[in-house]
Amino acid sequence: MSARATVGILLALAAPAAAQHTRNVIFLTVDGVRQQELFEGADPILLEAGDKSGIEDERALRERFWRDTTEKRREALLPFFWTELAPAGIVMRSTISNPHRNSYPGYSELLTGRVVSEITGNIDLQNPAQTVLEIVRRELDLGPLAVAAVTSWGHFPFIVESQPGTIFVNAGVRDVPTAFANREIERWNRLQHRMPSPWDSVRYNAVTLGIASELLELYQPRLLFIALDETDEWAHSRRYDRTLQAIRSFDDALRALWAKVQALPAYRGRTTLVVTTDHGRGLTTEEWTSHGEGIDGAENTWIAILGPDTPASGSVDTPAENRQVAATLLSLLGLEPALLGREAGASIPLARRAQ
């Protein structure tokens, strides 16, 4: 970031805060997407790694995603993210604090703002700590669909709430109850059983996004959490081609979601989008498929924010931590980060735009 941009952000932080315009927050995660792909595009080492990358058609993959410069490569992989989201918002490199570097500890850190010692892996344990989703519903006295979680991975009912039933959760290959469904959601309910994914506890992201989009329009939640998963599964399967394709599909989903936000009067100009990942992955041709304790690089993540109270700063050098996300969500919704408890990370200091 240039010296001028740095000074501008510091001056904005020092100035009196303008009136907050965010009323709604969409929090979206995409599982296990590395900093390398997000900031640099297709990894040249993995494109040439042969069997260690599992690429079936290298020529076709290179035609689609390879470019001569880092900037062009990342735009080829994530065109909406780098040509529309980043210029109008902020993108930061970040790290996780939990030592386990797995999904449940990572998502818990994002949602509670701290490392929960009881959560050591992807275990069948109800989150012992209250999450930002529960806090928002309680503090804003919201109805049952005003805070919702729609996720591809079926483990999320353990993760997103400490008291089951506090918020609306639709996770994995589970139907949305008929009482909350319209015709389109009923169609997605049927489709997810007719097109099973290769992974037992994970449904295709298209189903998750279809349901989330309908819930957004039907119930207009103040806080909507969407968690996508295919990127992590294809990487574990050592299919770098499918991993890149899943990252591109994630970018397409961001574009469609943001277009939906602009089309809904209750959301247009009043909604902030927060996007991140639960963990990174290994850095080598042997370890890029993996994450967990002892995997170098799995602690490295990223955070992107776009909305009416966010500076148009693009990619900045200021580091962040995933444990800051929960406090940031509260701040965007006009609530005190202290509600998370003393161990939680501080809110990311966003410089608000002059109005």
KEKE-3310 file (N, C-alpha, C; in steps of 0.2 Angstrom, whole numbers, plus 5000, padded with zeros to 4 digits):
npx = (5004:5003:5011:5003:4990:4991:4992:4980:4970:4974:4971:4957:4953:4956:4947:4931:4918:4908:4890:4884:4880:4878:4866:4863:4872:4881:4889:4902:4910:4923:4930:4946:4954:4969:4981:4990:4983:4972:4979:4988:4984:4983:4995:5011:5020:5012:5005:5014:5017:5013:5008:5007:4998:4987:4981:4970:4969:4981:4984:4972:4968:4978:4976:4964:4967:4980:4991:5003:5007:5006:4995:4987:4985:4978:4966:4961:4957:4949:4939:4928:4931:4944:4942:4931:4926:4938:4943:4933:4932:4941:4955:4964:4978:4978:4979:4977:4973:4971:4980:4977:4972:4962:4945:4933:4939:4944:4932:4925:4933:4932:4918:4917:4927:4938:4950:4943:4946:4941:4938:4946:4947:4938:4926:4912:4905:4895:4897:4905:4905:4897:4891:4894:4882:4872:4873:4870:4856:4850:4853:4848:4835:4829:4819:4815:4821:4829:4842:4853:4860:4867:4874:4887:4894:4890:4892:4890:4879:4884:4893:4889:4881:4879:4868:4857:4845:4844:4846:4842:4847:4853:4861:4873:4867:4853:4835:4827:4814:4797:4789:4796:4799:4798:4792:4804:4814:4809:4812:4826:4828:4824:4833:4845:4846:4845:4857:4869:4884:4902:4906:4902:4896:4894:4886:4884:4890:4881:4868:4868:4870:4859:4848:4851:4850:4837:4831:4837:4829:4816:4815:4824:4836:4845:4858:4866:4874:4884:4892:4904:4911:4917:4930:4939:4937:4941:4954:4959:4957:4967:4966:4971:4966:4952:4951:4955:4944:4934:4937:4935:4921:4917:4920:4911:4899:4900:4899:4885:4878:4881:4875:4862:4860:4861:4849:4839:4828:4829:4842:4851:4864:4864:4871:4884:4897:4906:4920:4929:4941:4943:4955:4972:4983:4995:5012:5019:5022:5019:5012:5001:4989:4984:4981:4982:4990:5007:5008:5015:5010:4997:4992:4989:4978:4965:4955:4941:4932:4917:4907:4895:4901:4915:4932:4937:4950:4957:4969:4978:4993:4991:4991:4979:4969:4960:4952:4947:4936:4923:4920:4921:4909:4899:4902:4899:4885:4881:4883:4892:4908:4913:4903:4907:4916:4931:4942:4941:4946:4949:4939:4941:4948:4940:4940:4928:4919:4918:4902)
npy = (4994:5011:5026:5037:5031:5025:5035:5041:5032:5032:5045:5045:5036:5043:5054:5060:5048:5044:5042:5026:5015:5002:4989:4976:4961:4950:4935:4926:4911:4901:4886:4882:4889:4894:4907:4909:4905:4915:4928:4927:4919:4904:4892:4891:4880:4870:4868:4861:4850:4836:4820:4823:4834:4830:4834:4832:4838:4847:4857:4863:4868:4877:4886:4891:4897:4901:4915:4928:4937:4939:4948:4947:4933:4931:4938:4931:4919:4923:4934:4943:4945:4952:4962:4969:4968:4969:4983:4991:4988:4981:4970:4958:4950:4937:4928:4912:4908:4897:4881:4870:4870:4865:4862:4864:4870:4881:4888:4889:4899:4910:4912:4914:4922:4919:4906:4891:4880:4867:4862:4853:4847:4841:4837:4828:4839:4850:4867:4875:4888:4904:4910:4923:4923:4919:4929:4941:4938:4938:4951:4960:4956:4948:4939:4921:4918:4929:4928:4917:4902:4894:4880:4870:4859:4846:4847:4859:4861:4858:4868:4882:4887:4887:4884:4873:4876:4890:4898:4898:4885:4877:4863:4853:4838:4841:4844:4860:4864:4861:4871:4883:4884:4889:4886:4885:4883:4870:4863:4863:4856:4843:4841:4840:4827:4820:4822:4817:4822:4818:4816:4811:4819:4831:4843:4849:4865:4873:4869:4874:4888:4891:4888:4898:4910:4910:4911:4923:4932:4929:4930:4940:4941:4949:4945:4934:4919:4910:4895:4888:4873:4865:4868:4864:4850:4845:4848:4840:4828:4828:4835:4847:4853:4853:4859:4873:4875:4875:4886:4896:4895:4899:4912:4916:4914:4924:4935:4933:4934:4947:4954:4950:4956:4970:4971:4970:4980:4982:4978:4984:4996:4995:4984:4974:4964:4951:4941:4926:4913:4897:4891:4889:4880:4867:4871:4865:4853:4841:4844:4853:4848:4846:4851:4856:4852:4856:4857:4868:4884:4882:4890:4902:4914:4924:4939:4948:4962:4971:4985:4998:5005:5003:5006:5010:5002:4992:4979:4978:4980:4979:4968:4955:4945:4930:4929:4941:4943:4940:4950:4961:4959:4961:4975:4980:4978:4987:4984:4980:4974:4969:4960:4948:4944:4944:4938:4938:4943:4960:4971:4973:4988:4998:5011:5022:5028:5044:5053)
npz = (5000:4996:5003:5003:5003:5016:5025:5022:5027:5041:5044:5042:5052:5063:5062:5067:5069:5055:5052:5054:5040:5038:5039:5037:5037:5027:5029:5023:5020:5013:5011:5016:5007:5000:5003:4993:4981:4981:4981:4971:4961:4950:4955:4949:4953:4957:4945:4937:4944:4941:4945:4958:4958:4952:4940:4926:4913:4908:4899:4895:4908:4909:4899:4904:4916:4917:4917:4912:4923:4941:4944:4933:4933:4945:4943:4932:4939:4949:4945:4948:4962:4961:4952:4955:4969:4977:4973:4978:4991:5005:5007:5016:5022:5033:5049:5058:5075:5083:5087:5080:5066:5059:5052:5061:5073:5067:5061:5073:5079:5071:5073:5087:5091:5098:5104:5107:5119:5121:5109:5098:5086:5072:5079:5087:5096:5104:5102:5115:5118:5116:5101:5088:5080:5089:5098:5091:5087:5100:5106:5097:5097:5088:5076:5072:5059:5056:5059:5051:5046:5033:5026:5017:5023:5034:5047:5054:5063:5076:5077:5075:5085:5103:5110:5105:5092:5094:5083:5065:5056:5042:5036:5027:5019:5022:5023:5021:5032:5028:5033:5032:5019:5001:4985:4977:4986:4990:4978:4978:4990:4985:4975:4980:4985:4974:4967:4974:4982:4980:4994:5009:5020:5015:5004:4987:4983:4975:4979:4993:4990:4982:4991:5001:4994:4991:5004:5008:5001:5004:5019:5023:5032:5045:5048:5039:5037:5027:5022:5012:5004:4994:4989:4999:4999:4986:4986:4996:4990:4981:4969:4959:4948:4949:4961:4958:4949:4958:4966:4956:4954:4967:4966:4956:4963:4973:4964:4960:4972:4977:4967:4969:4981:4978:4970:4979:4988:5002:5005:4997:4997:5011:5016:5021:5016:5021:5019:5021:5025:5034:5037:5031:5019:5016:5009:5000:4986:4991:5003:5000:4999:5012:5029:5046:5063:5063:5049:5039:5034:5034:5044:5038:5032:5025:5023:5017:5014:5010:5008:5014:5024:5023:5019:5002:4999:4993:4991:5006:5016:5030:5043:5049:5060:5061:5072:5074:5067:5072:5081:5072:5065:5074:5077:5065:5065:5074:5087:5103:5103:5115:5120:5116:5126:5136:5131:5117:5100:5094:5085:5068:5062:5053:5041:5039:5025:5019:5018)
capx = (5000:5007:5012:4997:4985:4991:4990:4973:4967:4975:4967:4950:4952:4957:4942:4925:4915:4902:4885:4885:4875:4876:4860:4863:4878:4882:4896:4903:4917:4925:4934:4953:4957:4976:4983:4993:4978:4969:4983:4993:4981:4986:5001:5015:5023:5007:5003:5019:5018:5011:5004:5006:4993:4981:4978:4969:4971:4985:4983:4965:4969:4983:4972:4959:4969:4987:4993:5011:5009:5002:4989:4982:4983:4972:4960:4958:4954:4944:4938:4924:4935:4949:4940:4925:4926:4944:4944:4928:4932:4947:4957:4969:4981:4977:4981:4972:4976:4971:4985:4975:4972:4957:4939:4929:4943:4944:4925:4923:4937:4929:4912:4917:4932:4943:4951:4940:4951:4938:4938:4953:4947:4931:4923:4904:4904:4891:4901:4904:4905:4892:4894:4891:4876:4868:4873:4866:4849:4848:4854:4844:4829:4826:4814:4819:4824:4833:4849:4852:4866:4866:4881:4888:4896:4884:4895:4889:4874:4888:4898:4886:4877:4880:4862:4853:4838:4844:4846:4840:4853:4852:4868:4874:4861:4847:4830:4824:4808:4792:4786:4800:4801:4794:4793:4811:4818:4807:4815:4833:4827:4824:4839:4851:4846:4846:4863:4874:4891:4907:4908:4896:4894:4895:4882:4886:4889:4876:4862:4868:4869:4852:4844:4853:4848:4829:4830:4838:4824:4810:4815:4828:4839:4850:4864:4866:4880:4885:4898:4905:4915:4920:4937:4943:4936:4944:4961:4960:4957:4973:4964:4972:4961:4945:4951:4954:4938:4929:4938:4932:4914:4916:4920:4904:4894:4901:4896:4878:4876:4881:4870:4856:4860:4859:4842:4834:4828:4830:4849:4855:4867:4864:4873:4891:4899:4912:4922:4936:4942:4944:4962:4976:4985:5002:5015:5024:5019:5017:5007:4996:4982:4983:4981:4982:4995:5013:5008:5017:5006:4990:4989:4989:4972:4964:4949:4939:4926:4914:4900:4894:4905:4921:4936:4939:4957:4960:4973:4982:4998:4990:4989:4973:4968:4953:4948:4944:4930:4916:4920:4919:4902:4896:4903:4895:4878:4880:4884:4898:4912:4914:4898:4910:4920:4937:4947:4940:4949:4946:4936:4945:4947:4938:4939:4922:4919:4914:4896)
capy = (5000:5017:5030:5041:5027:5023:5041:5042:5028:5034:5051:5043:5033:5048:5058:5058:5042:5045:5038:5019:5014:4995:4987:4969:4958:4943:4932:4920:4907:4896:4881:4880:4892:4897:4914:4908:4906:4921:4933:4926:4914:4897:4891:4887:4874:4864:4866:4857:4844:4830:4816:4827:4839:4826:4837:4828:4841:4853:4862:4866:4872:4883:4891:4895:4901:4904:4922:4929:4940:4938:4951:4944:4926:4931:4940:4925:4914:4927:4940:4947:4947:4957:4968:4973:4968:4972:4990:4995:4986:4980:4963:4958:4943:4936:4921:4909:4908:4890:4877:4864:4871:4861:4866:4866:4875:4887:4891:4892:4905:4915:4914:4916:4927:4916:4899:4887:4875:4861:4861:4851:4845:4840:4832:4829:4842:4856:4873:4877:4895:4907:4913:4929:4923:4919:4936:4946:4937:4940:4958:4964:4954:4946:4933:4915:4918:4935:4926:4911:4899:4889:4878:4864:4854:4844:4847:4865:4862:4859:4874:4889:4889:4884:4881:4871:4879:4897:4901:4894:4881:4871:4861:4847:4836:4841:4848:4865:4862:4864:4878:4889:4883:4891:4881:4885:4879:4863:4860:4862:4850:4837:4840:4838:4820:4817:4823:4816:4823:4812:4817:4809:4824:4838:4844:4853:4872:4876:4868:4879:4895:4891:4889:4904:4915:4911:4913:4930:4936:4928:4932:4946:4941:4954:4942:4928:4915:4905:4892:4884:4868:4860:4869:4859:4843:4843:4848:4834:4823:4830:4837:4854:4856:4854:4865:4879:4876:4877:4893:4900:4894:4903:4919:4917:4914:4930:4940:4933:4936:4954:4956:4949:4961:4976:4970:4970:4987:4981:4977:4989:5001:4994:4978:4973:4957:4949:4934:4923:4905:4894:4889:4888:4873:4867:4875:4861:4848:4835:4846:4857:4845:4845:4856:4853:4854:4854:4859:4875:4888:4881:4895:4908:4915:4931:4942:4953:4966:4976:4988:5005:5007:5000:5010:5007:5002:4986:4974:4982:4976:4978:4961:4954:4939:4927:4930:4948:4943:4940:4957:4965:4958:4965:4982:4982:4978:4992:4980:4981:4968:4966:4955:4941:4942:4948:4934:4939:4948:4966:4972:4976:4995:5000:5018:5023:5032:5051:5053)
capz = (5000:4996:5009:5003:5005:5023:5028:5021:5032:5047:5045:5043:5058:5068:5062:5070:5065:5052:5054:5051:5036:5037:5043:5036:5036:5024:5031:5019:5021:5008:5015:5015:5001:5002:5001:4986:4975:4982:4980:4966:4956:4949:4957:4944:4955:4956:4938:4934:4948:4938:4949:4965:4958:4950:4935:4920:4907:4910:4893:4896:4914:4908:4895:4907:4922:4917:4914:4913:4929:4946:4944:4928:4935:4951:4940:4928:4943:4953:4941:4952:4968:4960:4948:4958:4976:4980:4972:4981:4998:5008:5007:5020:5024:5041:5052:5063:5082:5086:5084:5077:5059:5056:5051:5067:5077:5063:5061:5080:5081:5067:5076:5094:5092:5102:5103:5112:5121:5121:5102:5095:5079:5069:5084:5088:5102:5104:5104:5122:5118:5112:5094:5086:5078:5095:5102:5087:5088:5107:5108:5093:5099:5081:5075:5071:5053:5055:5059:5048:5044:5027:5025:5013:5027:5038:5054:5057:5069:5082:5077:5075:5091:5109:5112:5099:5091:5095:5076:5060:5053:5037:5035:5024:5015:5026:5020:5024:5034:5024:5036:5030:5012:4996:4979:4974:4991:4990:4973:4981:4994:4981:4970:4984:4986:4968:4965:4979:4980:4982:5001:5013:5025:5011:4998:4983:4985:4972:4983:4998:4988:4980:4997:5004:4990:4992:5011:5008:4998:5008:5026:5023:5038:5047:5048:5035:5037:5021:5022:5006:5006:4989:4988:5003:4998:4980:4988:5000:4985:4977:4962:4959:4943:4952:4966:4954:4946:4963:4968:4951:4955:4972:4963:4952:4968:4975:4960:4960:4978:4977:4962:4973:4987:4975:4968:4985:4991:5009:5006:4993:5000:5018:5017:5021:5014:5024:5016:5023:5025:5040:5038:5025:5017:5015:5004:4995:4982:4996:5008:4998:5000:5019:5034:5053:5066:5059:5042:5038:5029:5036:5048:5034:5029:5022:5025:5013:5017:5005:5011:5014:5029:5022:5014:4996:5000:4989:4995:5010:5020:5037:5045:5053:5063:5060:5078:5074:5063:5076:5084:5067:5063:5079:5076:5059:5066:5079:5094:5106:5103:5122:5121:5115:5131:5136:5127:5110:5096:5093:5079:5063:5062:5046:5040:5036:5019:5020:5015)
cpx = (5004:5006:5005:4991:4985:4989:4983:4968:4968:4971:4960:4949:4952:4951:4936:4921:4909:4896:4885:4879:4873:4871:4860:4870:4877:4889:4897:4910:4917:4931:4941:4956:4964:4977:4986:4988:4974:4973:4987:4990:4984:4993:5006:5018:5018:5005:5008:5021:5016:5006:5002:5000:4986:4977:4977:4971:4974:4984:4977:4965:4973:4979:4967:4962:4976:4988:5000:5012:5004:4995:4984:4980:4977:4966:4957:4955:4948:4942:4933:4928:4940:4947:4935:4925:4932:4944:4939:4928:4939:4949:4964:4972:4980:4980:4976:4976:4976:4977:4983:4974:4968:4950:4935:4933:4943:4937:4923:4927:4934:4922:4911:4922:4938:4945:4948:4944:4948:4938:4945:4953:4940:4927:4915:4903:4900:4896:4900:4903:4900:4895:4891:4884:4871:4867:4869:4858:4846:4848:4850:4837:4825:4822:4818:4822:4828:4840:4849:4859:4864:4873:4881:4890:4891:4886:4893:4884:4878:4892:4895:4882:4879:4874:4858:4846:4838:4843:4844:4846:4850:4859:4868:4868:4855:4842:4828:4817:4802:4789:4790:4802:4796:4795:4800:4815:4816:4811:4823:4833:4827:4830:4845:4852:4847:4853:4868:4881:4896:4908:4902:4892:4893:4890:4886:4885:4883:4869:4862:4867:4862:4847:4845:4850:4840:4828:4832:4832:4817:4810:4820:4832:4844:4857:4863:4873:4880:4891:4899:4910:4919:4928:4941:4943:4941:4952:4963:4961:4963:4971:4965:4967:4954:4945:4951:4947:4933:4930:4935:4924:4912:4915:4913:4899:4894:4897:4888:4875:4876:4876:4863:4855:4858:4852:4837:4834:4831:4838:4853:4857:4867:4867:4881:4892:4906:4914:4929:4936:4944:4951:4965:4977:4992:5005:5018:5019:5016:5012:5002:4989:4980:4983:4981:4989:5002:5013:5009:5013:4999:4987:4988:4982:4971:4957:4947:4932:4923:4908:4901:4899:4913:4925:4937:4947:4961:4964:4978:4987:4996:4987:4983:4973:4961:4949:4945:4937:4923:4915:4918:4912:4898:4896:4899:4888:4876:4880:4891:4902:4913:4909:4901:4914:4927:4943:4946:4944:4946:4943:4941:4944:4946:4937:4933:4923:4915:4908:4894)
cpy = (5006:5021:5034:5038:5026:5029:5043:5038:5030:5041:5050:5040:5038:5053:5056:5053:5045:5041:5031:5018:5006:4993:4979:4967:4951:4941:4926:4917:4902:4892:4880:4883:4896:4904:4914:4909:4912:4927:4933:4921:4907:4897:4887:4881:4868:4863:4861:4851:4837:4826:4819:4832:4835:4830:4833:4831:4847:4858:4866:4870:4878:4888:4895:4899:4903:4910:4923:4933:4938:4941:4948:4937:4926:4933:4935:4920:4917:4934:4945:4950:4953:4963:4972:4973:4972:4980:4994:4993:4986:4972:4963:4951:4943:4929:4919:4909:4901:4886:4871:4864:4867:4865:4868:4871:4882:4891:4893:4898:4911:4917:4916:4921:4925:4909:4896:4881:4868:4858:4859:4848:4844:4835:4833:4832:4849:4862:4875:4885:4898:4910:4920:4929:4923:4926:4941:4944:4939:4947:4962:4962:4952:4940:4927:4914:4924:4934:4919:4908:4893:4887:4871:4858:4853:4845:4854:4866:4862:4865:4881:4891:4884:4881:4879:4874:4887:4901:4896:4891:4876:4869:4854:4845:4835:4846:4854:4863:4865:4871:4884:4889:4886:4885:4880:4881:4872:4860:4859:4856:4843:4836:4838:4830:4816:4818:4823:4818:4817:4812:4816:4815:4831:4838:4849:4861:4875:4875:4873:4886:4896:4892:4896:4910:4916:4913:4921:4934:4935:4931:4938:4946:4947:4951:4935:4925:4910:4902:4887:4879:4865:4862:4865:4852:4841:4844:4842:4828:4823:4831:4844:4857:4857:4859:4872:4880:4878:4884:4898:4900:4898:4910:4921:4918:4921:4936:4939:4935:4943:4957:4956:4955:4968:4976:4971:4976:4987:4980:4982:4995:5001:4988:4977:4965:4956:4942:4932:4916:4903:4892:4889:4881:4873:4870:4871:4856:4842:4838:4851:4855:4845:4852:4853:4855:4851:4855:4866:4878:4887:4886:4902:4909:4922:4933:4948:4956:4971:4978:4995:5009:5005:5004:5006:5007:4997:4982:4979:4977:4975:4971:4961:4947:4936:4928:4937:4948:4944:4947:4962:4965:4961:4972:4984:4982:4983:4989:4981:4974:4965:4961:4948:4939:4944:4944:4935:4944:4954:4967:4975:4983:4998:5007:5019:5029:5039:5050:5060)
cpz = (5000:5002:5009:5006:5013:5027:5028:5026:5039:5049:5046:5049:5064:5068:5065:5066:5061:5054:5050:5046:5035:5042:5043:5035:5033:5026:5027:5019:5015:5011:5012:5009:5003:5000:4994:4981:4975:4979:4973:4960:4955:4951:4952:4946:4955:4949:4935:4939:4946:4943:4956:4964:4955:4944:4929:4914:4908:4905:4894:4902:4913:4904:4899:4913:4922:4914:4916:4920:4934:4946:4939:4930:4940:4948:4935:4933:4947:4950:4945:4959:4967:4956:4951:4966:4979:4979:4976:4989:5001:5008:5011:5021:5031:5043:5057:5070:5085:5083:5080:5069:5055:5055:5057:5071:5073:5062:5068:5081:5077:5070:5083:5095:5096:5101:5109:5113:5120:5113:5099:5088:5077:5073:5085:5095:5101:5106:5111:5123:5114:5106:5093:5083:5083:5098:5098:5088:5095:5108:5103:5093:5092:5081:5073:5064:5051:5056:5057:5046:5039:5025:5021:5018:5033:5046:5058:5062:5075:5082:5078:5081:5097:5112:5106:5098:5092:5088:5071:5057:5048:5034:5032:5020:5020:5022:5024:5026:5030:5026:5034:5022:5007:4990:4977:4979:4991:4984:4975:4986:4991:4978:4974:4985:4980:4965:4971:4977:4982:4990:5005:5017:5021:5005:4993:4985:4981:4976:4989:4996:4985:4986:5000:5001:4991:4999:5012:5006:5002:5015:5027:5030:5039:5046:5045:5035:5032:5021:5016:5007:5000:4988:4992:5001:4991:4982:4992:4995:4980:4969:4961:4953:4946:4958:4963:4952:4952:4966:4963:4952:4962:4970:4960:4957:4971:4971:4960:4966:4979:4972:4965:4978:4983:4972:4973:4988:4999:5011:5002:4997:5008:5020:5017:5020:5017:5022:5019:5022:5032:5042:5031:5023:5017:5009:4998:4991:4986:5000:5006:4999:5007:5023:5041:5056:5063:5052:5041:5032:5030:5041:5044:5030:5026:5024:5020:5015:5012:5008:5011:5019:5029:5017:5007:4995:4996:4994:4999:5014:5027:5039:5049:5056:5062:5066:5079:5070:5067:5079:5078:5065:5068:5078:5070:5060:5072:5086:5096:5106:5110:5124:5120:5121:5131:5132:5119:5107:5095:5086:5074:5062:5055:5046:5036:5030:5021:5015:5012)
residu = (MET:SER:ALA:ARG:ALA:THR:VAL:GLY:ILE:LEU:LEU:ALA:LEU:ALA:ALA:PRO:ALA:ALA:ALA:GLN:HIS:THR:ARG:ASN:VAL:ILE:PHE:LEU:THR:VAL:ASP:GLY:VAL:ARG:GLN:GLN:GLU:LEU:PHE:GLU:GLY:ALA:ASP:PRO:ILE:LEU:LEU:GLU:ALA:GLY:ASP:LYS:SER:GLY:ILE:GLU:ASP:GLU:ARG:ALA:LEU:ARG:GLU:ARG:PHE:TRP:ARG:ASP:THR:THR:GLU:LYS:ARG:ARG:GLU:ALA:LEU:LEU:PRO:PHE:PHE:TRP:THR:GLU:LEU:ALA:PRO:ALA:GLY:ILE:VAL:MET:ARG:SER:THR:ILE:SER:ASN:PRO:HIS:ARG:ASN:SER:TYR:PRO:GLY:TYR:SER:GLU:LEU:LEU:THR:GLY:ARG:VAL:VAL:SER:GLU:ILE:THR:GLY:ASN:ILE:ASP:LEU:GLN:ASN:PRO:ALA:GLN:THR:VAL:LEU:GLU:ILE:VAL:ARG:ARG:GLU:LEU:ASP:LEU:GLY:PRO:LEU:ALA:VAL:ALA:ALA:VAL:THR:SER:TRP:GLY:HIS:PHE:PRO:PHE:ILE:VAL:GLU:SER:GLN:PRO:GLY:THR:ILE:PHE:VAL:ASN:ALA:GLY:VAL:ARG:ASP:VAL:PRO:THR:ALA:PHE:ALA:ASN:ARG:GLU:ILE:GLU:ARG:TRP:ASN:ARG:LEU:GLN:HIS:ARG:MET:PRO:SER:PRO:TRP:ASP:SER:VAL:ARG:TYR:ASN:ALA:VAL:THR:LEU:GLY:ILE:ALA:SER:GLU:LEU:LEU:GLU:LEU:TYR:GLN:PRO:ARG:LEU:LEU:PHE:ILE:ALA:LEU:ASP:GLU:THR:ASP:GLU:TRP:ALA:HIS:SER:ARG:ARG:TYR:ASP:ARG:THR:LEU:GLN:ALA:ILE:ARG:SER:PHE:ASP:ASP:ALA:LEU:ARG:ALA:LEU:TRP:ALA:LYS:VAL:GLN:ALA:LEU:PRO:ALA:TYR:ARG:GLY:ARG:THR:THR:LEU:VAL:VAL:THR:THR:ASP:HIS:GLY:ARG:GLY:LEU:THR:THR:GLU:GLU:TRP:THR:SER:HIS:GLY:GLU:GLY:ILE:ASP:GLY:ALA:GLU:ASN:THR:TRP:ILE:ALA:ILE:LEU:GLY:PRO:ASP:THR:PRO:ALA:SER:GLY:SER:VAL:ASP:THR:PRO:ALA:GLU:ASN:ARG:GLN:VAL:ALA:ALA:THR:LEU:LEU:SER:LEU:LEU:GLY:LEU:GLU:PRO:ALA:LEU:LEU:GLY:ARG:GLU:ALA:GLY:ALA:SER:ILE:PRO:LEU:ALA:ARG:ARG:ALA:GLN)
# end
